[in-house]
Amino acid sequence: MLRTPTQKLLALLVAATLASCAAYQAQHARRPASPSGQGAPSVSSASAAPGVAPSGEFSELTADGKIARVRGEAEATREELARSGRYSCCVRPACTECLLKRGECHCAKLVREKGSNCGECMQGWIDGKGAVEGVSAWDLLQRKLYEVRGTDEPKGEAKPADPPGVHHP
């Protein structure tokens, strides 16, 4: 049972973070293989494990101490998943959205294969934190536009011009 306002706030924050949205599910749904046999990476059919109520020494930490501990444990978990091939993020520092919602991240592979990434990664690209060579935030936004429209990127159509002030490395 939650006893302190801090525990209640932490539980509410975790619940809000773990709530899934249709857009995220659509982005990470298993896609059929393309004619070339190159499908999207497999995605775990199960969601990340549900949250566990804090206990012991964690409950006695200050709010800042809890935040630092959670950040450290999230980073350690991402590194462990990366070593096992289950976490390959397309931004640096790596996202937390995929970790908390799916328990794995394949955004780097999706971006390389002309797919789209999670919302947190998209914001990272917009903020200049993209980590996949040869891809720009503008490219990802165009992909998202075609995804939202429900159409494939037209093959014969010229790619829209970059907005003013955008320069590719």
LOTI-59636 format. One line per field, with one value per residue: chain; residue number from 1; x, y, z of N, C-alpha, C in turn. Coordinates in nm, 4 decimals. Layout:
<mivos>
chain = A / ...
n = NUM / ...
nX = X / ...
nY = Y / ...
nZ = Z / ...
caX = X / ...
caY = Y / ...
caZ = Z / ...
cX = X / ...
cY = Y / ...
cZ = Z / ...
</mivos>
This chain:
<mivos>
chain = A / A / A / A / A / A / A / A / A / A / A / A / A / A / A / A / A / A / A / A / A / A / A / A / A / A / A / A / A / A / A / A / A / A / A / A / A / A / A / A / A / A / A / A / A / A / A / A / A / A / A / A / A / A / A / A / A / A / A / A / A / A / A / A / A / A / A / A / A / A / A / A / A / A / A / A / A / A / A / A / A / A / A / A / A / A / A / A / A / A / A / A / A / A / A / A / A / A / A / A / A / A / A / A / A / A / A / A / A / A / A / A / A / A / A / A / A / A / A / A / A / A / A / A / A / A / A / A / A / A / A / A / A / A / A / A / A / A / A / A / A / A / A / A / A / A / A / A / A / A / A / A / A / A / A / A / A / A / A / A / A / A / A / A / A / A / A / A / A
n = 1 / 2 / 3 / 4 / 5 / 6 / 7 / 8 / 9 / 10 / 11 / 12 / 13 / 14 / 15 / 16 / 17 / 18 / 19 / 20 / 21 / 22 / 23 / 24 / 25 / 26 / 27 / 28 / 29 / 30 / 31 / 32 / 33 / 34 / 35 / 36 / 37 / 38 / 39 / 40 / 41 / 42 / 43 / 44 / 45 / 46 / 47 / 48 / 49 / 50 / 51 / 52 / 53 / 54 / 55 / 56 / 57 / 58 / 59 / 60 / 61 / 62 / 63 / 64 / 65 / 66 / 67 / 68 / 69 / 70 / 71 / 72 / 73 / 74 / 75 / 76 / 77 / 78 / 79 / 80 / 81 / 82 / 83 / 84 / 85 / 86 / 87 / 88 / 89 / 90 / 91 / 92 / 93 / 94 / 95 / 96 / 97 / 98 / 99 / 100 / 101 / 102 / 103 / 104 / 105 / 106 / 107 / 108 / 109 / 110 / 111 / 112 / 113 / 114 / 115 / 116 / 117 / 118 / 119 / 120 / 121 / 122 / 123 / 124 / 125 / 126 / 127 / 128 / 129 / 130 / 131 / 132 / 133 / 134 / 135 / 136 / 137 / 138 / 139 / 140 / 141 / 142 / 143 / 144 / 145 / 146 / 147 / 148 / 149 / 150 / 151 / 152 / 153 / 154 / 155 / 156 / 157 / 158 / 159 / 160 / 161 / 162 / 163 / 164 / 165 / 166 / 167 / 168 / 169
nX = 0.0841 / 0.0523 / 0.2065 / 0.3279 / 0.3218 / 0.5240 / 0.5669 / 0.3177 / 0.3213 / 0.5402 / 0.4401 / 0.2241 / 0.3615 / 0.5132 / 0.3008 / 0.1817 / 0.3922 / 0.4193 / 0.1854 / 0.0433 / 0.0290 / -0.1616 / -0.0162 / 0.2509 / 0.2325 / 0.1673 / 0.3998 / 0.5866 / 0.4870 / 0.4922 / 0.6019 / 0.5113 / 0.7308 / 0.9243 / 0.9187 / 1.1844 / 1.2546 / 1.3431 / 1.2325 / 1.0915 / 1.2710 / 1.2338 / 0.9937 / 0.9315 / 0.6462 / 0.5287 / 0.4632 / 0.6847 / 0.7891 / 0.5620 / 0.5655 / 0.7444 / 0.6748 / 0.8578 / 1.0931 / 1.2563 / 1.5844 / 1.5566 / 1.3098 / 1.3698 / 1.5303 / 1.5908 / 1.3842 / 1.5455 / 1.7573 / 1.6278 / 1.5605 / 1.8166 / 1.9053 / 1.7204 / 1.7760 / 2.0428 / 2.0067 / 1.8417 / 2.0160 / 2.2116 / 2.0542 / 1.9841 / 2.2408 / 2.2946 / 2.0889 / 2.1674 / 2.4070 / 2.3036 / 2.1809 / 1.9332 / 1.8858 / 1.9174 / 1.9552 / 1.8662 / 1.9477 / 2.1645 / 2.2066 / 2.0705 / 1.7224 / 1.4525 / 1.1965 / 1.1427 / 1.2622 / 1.1036 / 0.8456 / 0.8549 / 1.0689 / 1.2845 / 1.4767 / 1.4715 / 1.5121 / 1.7331 / 1.7865 / 1.5381 / 1.5377 / 1.7597 / 1.6587 / 1.4721 / 1.2424 / 1.0346 / 1.0924 / 1.0588 / 0.8604 / 1.0144 / 1.2695 / 1.2336 / 1.1985 / 1.4526 / 1.6076 / 1.5135 / 1.6146 / 1.8800 / 2.0269 / 2.0607 / 2.1924 / 2.2523 / 2.4260 / 2.3922 / 2.1241 / 1.8706 / 1.6922 / 1.4925 / 1.4494 / 1.3369 / 1.1059 / 0.9703 / 0.9256 / 0.7548 / 0.5383 / 0.4453 / 0.3773 / 0.1711 / -0.0145 / -0.0715 / 0.0398 / 0.2835 / 0.6109 / 0.6181 / 0.7588 / 0.8420 / 0.8182 / 0.9617 / 1.1666 / 1.0552 / 1.1834 / 1.4419 / 1.3614 / 1.4079 / 1.7327 / 1.8177 / 2.0824 / 2.2665 / 2.4980
nY = -0.1166 / 0.2248 / 0.4836 / 0.7345 / 1.0711 / 1.0952 / 0.8303 / 0.7804 / 0.9689 / 0.8752 / 0.6229 / 0.7042 / 0.8421 / 0.6315 / 0.4693 / 0.6396 / 0.6639 / 0.4027 / 0.3596 / 0.2664 / 0.3896 / 0.4212 / 0.5075 / 0.4448 / 0.1664 / 0.1070 / 0.1902 / 0.0061 / -0.2402 / -0.5738 / -0.6054 / -0.7190 / -0.9182 / -0.7654 / -0.7765 / -0.8358 / -0.9934 / -0.8744 / -0.7943 / -0.5945 / -0.5627 / -0.8207 / -0.7831 / -0.7939 / -0.9693 / -0.9407 / -0.6954 / -0.4760 / -0.5830 / -0.5424 / -0.2635 / -0.2680 / -0.2396 / -0.0087 / -0.0836 / -0.1275 / 0.0138 / 0.1932 / 0.3181 / 0.4856 / 0.6826 / 1.0234 / 1.2257 / 1.3226 / 1.1429 / 0.9036 / 0.9501 / 0.9689 / 0.7090 / 0.5528 / 0.6449 / 0.5557 / 0.2765 / 0.2324 / 0.2958 / 0.0970 / -0.1270 / -0.0825 / -0.1103 / -0.3802 / -0.5062 / -0.4225 / -0.5626 / -0.8156 / -0.7930 / -0.6735 / -0.4033 / -0.1315 / 0.1740 / 0.4757 / 0.7270 / 0.9387 / 1.0539 / 0.7234 / 0.6363 / 0.6196 / 0.5488 / 0.3143 / 0.1237 / 0.1283 / 0.0815 / -0.1412 / -0.3029 / -0.3403 / -0.2124 / -0.1226 / 0.0861 / 0.1949 / 0.0059 / 0.0095 / 0.2744 / 0.2684 / 0.0945 / 0.2401 / 0.2795 / 0.3959 / 0.5566 / 0.5468 / 0.7813 / 0.9308 / 0.9016 / 1.0285 / 1.2931 / 1.3288 / 1.3235 / 1.5566 / 1.7352 / 1.7215 / 1.4915 / 1.2589 / 0.9384 / 0.7790 / 0.7371 / 0.9134 / 0.9695 / 1.2071 / 1.4319 / 1.5510 / 1.3581 / 1.1537 / 1.2804 / 1.3101 / 1.0394 / 0.9767 / 1.1375 / 1.0118 / 0.7688 / 0.8446 / 0.9315 / 0.6901 / 0.5801 / 0.4478 / 0.5815 / 0.7671 / 0.6241 / 0.7382 / 1.0046 / 1.3194 / 1.3867 / 1.5977 / 1.9297 / 2.0308 / 2.2151 / 2.5728 / 2.6636 / 2.4134 / 2.1953 / 1.9246 / 1.6977
nZ = 0.0000 / -0.0782 / 0.0987 / 0.1459 / 0.0119 / -0.1800 / -0.2645 / -0.3789 / -0.5867 / -0.7345 / -0.8114 / -0.9695 / -1.1714 / -1.2853 / -1.3733 / -1.5639 / -1.7453 / -1.8374 / -1.9725 / -2.2738 / -2.6126 / -2.9144 / -3.1375 / -3.0741 / -3.0537 / -3.3192 / -3.4481 / -3.3577 / -3.4171 / -3.5365 / -3.8595 / -4.1874 / -4.3916 / -4.6479 / -5.0127 / -5.0705 / -4.8671 / -4.6410 / -4.3500 / -4.0828 / -3.7709 / -3.5253 / -3.2706 / -2.9330 / -2.8295 / -2.5903 / -2.3432 / -2.1603 / -1.8352 / -1.5615 / -1.3293 / -1.0173 / -0.6788 / -0.4818 / -0.2196 / 0.0982 / 0.1195 / -0.0967 / -0.0628 / 0.1433 / 0.0413 / -0.0654 / -0.2833 / -0.4956 / -0.4725 / -0.5340 / -0.8027 / -0.9183 / -0.8693 / -1.0162 / -1.2761 / -1.3031 / -1.2799 / -1.4998 / -1.7108 / -1.6732 / -1.7261 / -1.9964 / -2.1103 / -2.0510 / -2.1976 / -2.4525 / -2.4857 / -2.5189 / -2.7588 / -2.7658 / -2.7449 / -2.9292 / -2.9896 / -3.1685 / -3.1030 / -2.9060 / -2.5832 / -2.5206 / -2.5656 / -2.3233 / -2.3430 / -2.5005 / -2.3367 / -2.1016 / -2.2007 / -2.3780 / -2.3134 / -2.4730 / -2.7543 / -3.0899 / -3.2557 / -3.3988 / -3.6012 / -3.7324 / -3.8280 / -4.0008 / -4.1930 / -4.3283 / -4.1794 / -3.9072 / -3.5910 / -3.2250 / -3.0298 / -2.8406 / -2.9428 / -3.1890 / -3.1058 / -2.9999 / -3.2362 / -3.3563 / -3.1750 / -3.2380 / -3.1680 / -3.3071 / -3.4057 / -3.6237 / -3.9098 / -4.2194 / -4.2105 / -4.1525 / -3.9331 / -4.0792 / -4.2805 / -4.1246 / -4.0318 / -4.2743 / -4.3350 / -4.1260 / -4.1947 / -4.4313 / -4.3127 / -4.1373 / -4.3229 / -4.4299 / -4.6542 / -4.8824 / -4.9397 / -5.2307 / -5.5226 / -5.7713 / -5.7250 / -5.6621 / -5.3835 / -5.1211 / -5.0911 / -4.8603 / -4.5616 / -4.5291 / -4.4192 / -4.3321 / -4.3251 / -4.4470 / -4.2997
caX = 0.0000 / 0.1298 / 0.1877 / 0.3726 / 0.2929 / 0.6305 / 0.5391 / 0.2007 / 0.3653 / 0.6249 / 0.3524 / 0.1499 / 0.4571 / 0.5418 / 0.1802 / 0.1649 / 0.4994 / 0.3981 / 0.0625 / 0.0791 / -0.0561 / -0.1795 / 0.0922 / 0.3692 / 0.2060 / 0.1752 / 0.5392 / 0.6668 / 0.4179 / 0.5645 / 0.5643 / 0.5396 / 0.8560 / 0.9137 / 0.9480 / 1.3257 / 1.2765 / 1.3937 / 1.1239 / 1.1339 / 1.3241 / 1.1300 / 0.9643 / 0.8708 / 0.5011 / 0.4871 / 0.5089 / 0.7836 / 0.7327 / 0.4978 / 0.6485 / 0.7506 / 0.6712 / 0.9871 / 1.0981 / 1.3870 / 1.6626 / 1.5083 / 1.2010 / 1.4243 / 1.6057 / 1.5204 / 1.3337 / 1.6609 / 1.8311 / 1.5504 / 1.5744 / 1.9525 / 1.9118 / 1.6430 / 1.8538 / 2.1573 / 1.9601 / 1.7925 / 2.1348 / 2.2707 / 1.9643 / 2.0027 / 2.3702 / 2.2794 / 2.0070 / 2.2473 / 2.5007 / 2.2299 / 2.1208 / 1.7943 / 1.8739 / 1.9979 / 1.8831 / 1.9130 / 1.9896 / 2.2559 / 2.1920 / 1.9625 / 1.5887 / 1.4001 / 1.0607 / 1.1410 / 1.2977 / 0.9910 / 0.7231 / 0.8713 / 1.1767 / 1.3877 / 1.4725 / 1.5265 / 1.4957 / 1.8452 / 1.7643 / 1.4214 / 1.5780 / 1.8466 / 1.5785 / 1.3712 / 1.1233 / 1.0266 / 1.1362 / 0.9637 / 0.8414 / 1.1264 / 1.3811 / 1.2024 / 1.2311 / 1.5985 / 1.6567 / 1.4800 / 1.7067 / 2.0176 / 2.0948 / 2.0561 / 2.3188 / 2.2625 / 2.4841 / 2.3189 / 1.9830 / 1.8495 / 1.5613 / 1.3989 / 1.4156 / 1.2464 / 0.9772 / 0.9045 / 0.8770 / 0.6394 / 0.4291 / 0.3905 / 0.3166 / 0.0447 / -0.1044 / -0.1032 / 0.0882 / 0.4282 / 0.6753 / 0.6101 / 0.8873 / 0.8812 / 0.7994 / 1.0820 / 1.1628 / 1.0370 / 1.3057 / 1.4640 / 1.3160 / 1.5171 / 1.8259 / 1.8583 / 2.2021 / 2.3036 / 2.6431
caY = 0.0000 / 0.3482 / 0.5550 / 0.8739 / 1.1406 / 1.0658 / 0.6983 / 0.7949 / 1.0405 / 0.7841 / 0.5223 / 0.7720 / 0.8681 / 0.5036 / 0.4267 / 0.7247 / 0.6318 / 0.2701 / 0.3546 / 0.2608 / 0.4655 / 0.3546 / 0.5434 / 0.3670 / 0.0281 / 0.0986 / 0.2056 / -0.1088 / -0.3643 / -0.6615 / -0.5758 / -0.8320 / -0.9087 / -0.7024 / -0.8732 / -0.8758 / -1.0799 / -0.7940 / -0.7401 / -0.5168 / -0.6491 / -0.8768 / -0.7059 / -0.8790 / -0.9575 / -0.9044 / -0.5649 / -0.4814 / -0.6300 / -0.4358 / -0.2037 / -0.3330 / -0.1390 / 0.0058 / -0.1236 / -0.1204 / 0.1371 / 0.2852 / 0.3957 / 0.5815 / 0.7860 / 1.1473 / 1.2240 / 1.3350 / 1.0174 / 0.8034 / 0.9816 / 0.9299 / 0.5625 / 0.5014 / 0.6741 / 0.4643 / 0.1410 / 0.2295 / 0.2908 / -0.0366 / -0.2204 / -0.0617 / -0.1694 / -0.5260 / -0.5436 / -0.4003 / -0.6747 / -0.9342 / -0.7633 / -0.6311 / -0.2584 / -0.0585 / 0.3006 / 0.5608 / 0.8571 / 0.9385 / 0.9319 / 0.6341 / 0.6665 / 0.5430 / 0.5075 / 0.1733 / 0.0438 / 0.1183 / 0.0318 / -0.2670 / -0.3840 / -0.3523 / -0.1013 / -0.1543 / 0.2080 / 0.2148 / -0.0805 / 0.0615 / 0.3965 / 0.2275 / 0.0247 / 0.3346 / 0.2762 / 0.5086 / 0.5284 / 0.5826 / 0.9250 / 0.9920 / 0.9068 / 1.1322 / 1.4207 / 1.3343 / 1.3630 / 1.6985 / 1.8081 / 1.7062 / 1.3814 / 1.1397 / 0.8648 / 0.6888 / 0.8139 / 0.9152 / 0.9957 / 1.3368 / 1.4497 / 1.5804 / 1.2284 / 1.0826 / 1.3494 / 1.2739 / 0.9020 / 0.9822 / 1.1956 / 0.9057 / 0.6698 / 0.9001 / 0.9305 / 0.5526 / 0.5486 / 0.4303 / 0.6953 / 0.7478 / 0.5887 / 0.8283 / 1.1431 / 1.3825 / 1.4105 / 1.7402 / 2.0038 / 2.0584 / 2.3469 / 2.6702 / 2.6585 / 2.2775 / 2.1523 / 1.7871 / 1.6816
caZ = 0.0000 / -0.0865 / 0.2242 / 0.1434 / -0.1144 / -0.2759 / -0.3208 / -0.4650 / -0.7053 / -0.8099 / -0.8717 / -1.0755 / -1.2792 / -1.3497 / -1.4451 / -1.6820 / -1.8395 / -1.8935 / -2.0520 / -2.4158 / -2.7032 / -3.0434 / -3.2295 / -3.0391 / -3.0921 / -3.4645 / -3.4877 / -3.3188 / -3.4485 / -3.6287 / -3.9975 / -4.2757 / -4.4675 / -4.7786 / -5.1180 / -5.0686 / -4.7510 / -4.5302 / -4.2688 / -3.9674 / -3.6665 / -3.4407 / -3.1511 / -2.8323 / -2.8286 / -2.4551 / -2.2968 / -2.0534 / -1.7091 / -1.4842 / -1.2249 / -0.8866 / -0.5725 / -0.4153 / -0.0791 / 0.1602 / 0.1196 / -0.1983 / -0.0039 / 0.2379 / -0.0301 / -0.0982 / -0.4209 / -0.5854 / -0.4644 / -0.6087 / -0.9442 / -0.9572 / -0.8664 / -1.1299 / -1.3970 / -1.3061 / -1.3071 / -1.6385 / -1.7972 / -1.6591 / -1.7943 / -2.1406 / -2.1469 / -2.0458 / -2.3123 / -2.5731 / -2.4967 / -2.5643 / -2.8887 / -2.7516 / -2.7297 / -3.0258 / -3.0021 / -3.2787 / -3.0502 / -2.7913 / -2.5043 / -2.5630 / -2.5138 / -2.2107 / -2.3804 / -2.5415 / -2.2199 / -2.0096 / -2.2644 / -2.4489 / -2.2591 / -2.5756 / -2.8495 / -3.2216 / -3.3350 / -3.4921 / -3.7164 / -3.8030 / -3.8980 / -4.1125 / -4.2930 / -4.3782 / -4.0958 / -3.8148 / -3.4553 / -3.1192 / -3.0112 / -2.7693 / -3.0377 / -3.2880 / -3.0428 / -2.9927 / -3.3686 / -3.3736 / -3.0869 / -3.2866 / -3.0989 / -3.3907 / -3.4041 / -3.7383 / -4.0208 / -4.3449 / -4.1847 / -4.0879 / -3.8697 / -4.1870 / -4.3410 / -4.0339 / -4.0329 / -4.4004 / -4.3191 / -4.0364 / -4.2720 / -4.5161 / -4.2241 / -4.0895 / -4.4387 / -4.4617 / -4.7880 / -4.8984 / -5.0046 / -5.3759 / -5.5835 / -5.8785 / -5.6842 / -5.6069 / -5.2395 / -5.0937 / -5.0575 / -4.7192 / -4.5229 / -4.5264 / -4.3065 / -4.3002 / -4.3980 / -4.4145 / -4.2780
cX = 0.0895 / 0.1007 / 0.2233 / 0.3336 / 0.3987 / 0.6069 / 0.4203 / 0.2391 / 0.4504 / 0.5399 / 0.2730 / 0.2394 / 0.4887 / 0.4210 / 0.1606 / 0.2692 / 0.4741 / 0.2723 / 0.0997 / -0.0180 / -0.0601 / -0.0653 / 0.2170 / 0.3507 / 0.2186 / 0.3201 / 0.6189 / 0.5973 / 0.5033 / 0.5122 / 0.5935 / 0.6690 / 0.8288 / 0.9447 / 1.0931 / 1.3569 / 1.3282 / 1.2764 / 1.1798 / 1.1879 / 1.2119 / 1.1169 / 0.8936 / 0.7207 / 0.4503 / 0.5406 / 0.6164 / 0.7140 / 0.6683 / 0.5910 / 0.6403 / 0.7546 / 0.8075 / 0.9799 / 1.2385 / 1.4530 / 1.6129 / 1.4004 / 1.2513 / 1.5054 / 1.5223 / 1.4701 / 1.4491 / 1.7443 / 1.7608 / 1.5664 / 1.7120 / 1.9648 / 1.8397 / 1.7183 / 1.9710 / 2.1163 / 1.9064 / 1.9113 / 2.1997 / 2.1856 / 1.9766 / 2.1335 / 2.3624 / 2.1975 / 2.0845 / 2.3457 / 2.4310 / 2.1573 / 1.9783 / 1.7778 / 1.9712 / 1.9224 / 1.9464 / 1.9540 / 2.0864 / 2.2332 / 2.0675 / 1.8307 / 1.5540 / 1.2622 / 1.0540 / 1.1714 / 1.1755 / 0.8670 / 0.7372 / 0.9790 / 1.2873 / 1.3729 / 1.5415 / 1.5180 / 1.6106 / 1.8261 / 1.6453 / 1.4588 / 1.6664 / 1.7668 / 1.4613 / 1.2387 / 1.1200 / 1.0588 / 1.0287 / 0.9575 / 0.9574 / 1.2477 / 1.3566 / 1.2363 / 1.3818 / 1.6589 / 1.6308 / 1.5744 / 1.8535 / 2.0949 / 2.0939 / 2.1916 / 2.3309 / 2.3092 / 2.3960 / 2.1703 / 1.9732 / 1.7117 / 1.4558 / 1.3552 / 1.3127 / 1.1089 / 0.9004 / 0.8484 / 0.7506 / 0.5176 / 0.3643 / 0.3219 / 0.1799 / -0.0588 / -0.1475 / -0.0601 / 0.2377 / 0.4828 / 0.6723 / 0.7483 / 0.9326 / 0.8741 / 0.9290 / 1.0620 / 1.1443 / 1.1684 / 1.3172 / 1.4100 / 1.4339 / 1.6029 / 1.8719 / 1.9755 / 2.2364 / 2.4549 / 2.7093
cY = 0.1241 / 0.4327 / 0.7020 / 0.9391 / 1.1116 / 0.9304 / 0.7048 / 0.8640 / 0.9509 / 0.6780 / 0.5822 / 0.7977 / 0.7397 / 0.4568 / 0.5082 / 0.6922 / 0.4992 / 0.2591 / 0.3569 / 0.3439 / 0.3951 / 0.3849 / 0.4610 / 0.2216 / 0.0110 / 0.1060 / 0.0781 / -0.2415 / -0.4455 / -0.6346 / -0.6961 / -0.8098 / -0.8432 / -0.8070 / -0.9198 / -0.9672 / -1.0053 / -0.7332 / -0.6537 / -0.6118 / -0.7037 / -0.7931 / -0.7993 / -0.8596 / -0.9198 / -0.7669 / -0.5840 / -0.5248 / -0.5144 / -0.3846 / -0.2811 / -0.2237 / -0.1306 / -0.0382 / -0.1006 / 0.0147 / 0.2383 / 0.3757 / 0.5034 / 0.6918 / 0.9115 / 1.1356 / 1.2333 / 1.2067 / 0.9068 / 0.8256 / 0.9371 / 0.7773 / 0.5016 / 0.5258 / 0.5782 / 0.3218 / 0.1278 / 0.2189 / 0.1531 / -0.1409 / -0.2072 / -0.1267 / -0.3222 / -0.5754 / -0.5269 / -0.5158 / -0.8013 / -0.9095 / -0.7143 / -0.4800 / -0.1891 / 0.0690 / 0.3877 / 0.7000 / 0.8358 / 1.0644 / 0.8546 / 0.6703 / 0.5781 / 0.4878 / 0.3594 / 0.0812 / 0.0218 / 0.0573 / -0.1072 / -0.3572 / -0.4106 / -0.2353 / -0.1436 / -0.0336 / 0.2286 / 0.1306 / -0.0301 / 0.1845 / 0.3619 / 0.1650 / 0.1097 / 0.3269 / 0.3992 / 0.4623 / 0.5668 / 0.7346 / 0.9945 / 1.0033 / 1.0159 / 1.2696 / 1.4365 / 1.3766 / 1.5109 / 1.7854 / 1.7911 / 1.5928 / 1.2514 / 1.0729 / 0.7628 / 0.7719 / 0.8042 / 0.9414 / 1.1314 / 1.3382 / 1.4756 / 1.4511 / 1.1554 / 1.1484 / 1.3191 / 1.1316 / 0.9000 / 1.0381 / 1.0884 / 0.7992 / 0.7178 / 0.9008 / 0.7891 / 0.5114 / 0.5222 / 0.5553 / 0.6716 / 0.7252 / 0.6912 / 0.9748 / 1.1979 / 1.4066 / 1.5596 / 1.8050 / 2.0206 / 2.1962 / 2.4446 / 2.6545 / 2.5192 / 2.2385 / 2.0118 / 1.7791 / 1.6087
cZ = 0.0000 / 0.0365 / 0.2153 / 0.0113 / -0.2210 / -0.3417 / -0.4159 / -0.5951 / -0.7942 / -0.8800 / -0.9877 / -1.1954 / -1.3555 / -1.4305 / -1.5721 / -1.7876 / -1.9088 / -1.9791 / -2.1997 / -2.4980 / -2.8382 / -3.1394 / -3.2002 / -3.0817 / -3.2424 / -3.5115 / -3.4634 / -3.3440 / -3.5446 / -3.7684 / -4.0842 / -4.3519 / -4.6014 / -4.8850 / -5.1174 / -4.9515 / -4.6305 / -4.4552 / -4.1579 / -3.8618 / -3.5807 / -3.3149 / -3.0553 / -2.8317 / -2.6912 / -2.4198 / -2.1918 / -1.9249 / -1.6336 / -1.3752 / -1.0948 / -0.7818 / -0.5044 / -0.2696 / -0.0257 / 0.1506 / 0.0165 / -0.1403 / 0.0909 / 0.1721 / -0.0468 / -0.2413 / -0.5203 / -0.5866 / -0.5427 / -0.7590 / -0.9937 / -0.9637 / -0.9860 / -1.2601 / -1.4120 / -1.3390 / -1.4495 / -1.7339 / -1.7911 / -1.7315 / -1.9455 / -2.1876 / -2.1492 / -2.1657 / -2.4436 / -2.5933 / -2.5476 / -2.6966 / -2.8832 / -2.7346 / -2.8231 / -3.0603 / -3.1102 / -3.2330 / -2.9352 / -2.7097 / -2.5467 / -2.4964 / -2.3945 / -2.2448 / -2.4142 / -2.4233 / -2.1316 / -2.0733 / -2.3245 / -2.3910 / -2.3596 / -2.6718 / -2.9783 / -3.3132 / -3.4345 / -3.6174 / -3.7989 / -3.8857 / -4.0180 / -4.2261 / -4.3439 / -4.3037 / -4.0074 / -3.6731 / -3.3539 / -3.1032 / -2.9416 / -2.8609 / -3.1419 / -3.2299 / -3.0296 / -3.1250 / -3.3926 / -3.2911 / -3.1272 / -3.2229 / -3.1782 / -3.4007 / -3.5172 / -3.8568 / -4.1442 / -4.3306 / -4.1171 / -4.0224 / -3.9759 / -4.2564 / -4.2548 / -4.0292 / -4.1613 / -4.3924 / -4.2341 / -4.1094 / -4.3595 / -4.4312 / -4.1761 / -4.2021 / -4.4755 / -4.6011 / -4.7829 / -4.9634 / -5.1546 / -5.4359 / -5.6860 / -5.8403 / -5.6250 / -5.4578 / -5.2150 / -5.0525 / -4.9073 / -4.6863 / -4.5198 / -4.4011 / -4.2689 / -4.3885 / -4.3534 / -4.3971 / -4.3913
</mivos>
